[in-house]
Amino acid sequence: MEPIDDLPAHVVAMIRRRLDEVRREHDIVILHVIESGSRAWGFPSPDSGYDVRFLSNPASMKPAARFPISLPAAGSSSGTRELAG
């Protein structure tokens, strides 16, 4: 995970510990984590918590797995193009 510069070190450690617990409990790979809630929007109150959201995959999924999506090609009603992430 990337460093989080604007949060106290003990808060970052707490968030990372909880994410690790979730990862182990649900056998997932956490792909990306973002801050969410009032702190992310820049208006925390004194009693604001630390909210995060994350994207994950099952741990059993191969890291290089790709899921193609076929869409009509630009400007064509019959051709398709493949998008894969």
Secondary structure, DSSP 8 states (H G I E B T S, - for coil): ----TTS-HHHHHHHHHHHHHHHHHHTEEEEEEEEESHHHHT---TT---EEEEEEEETTS-TT----EEEE-TT-SS-EEEE--
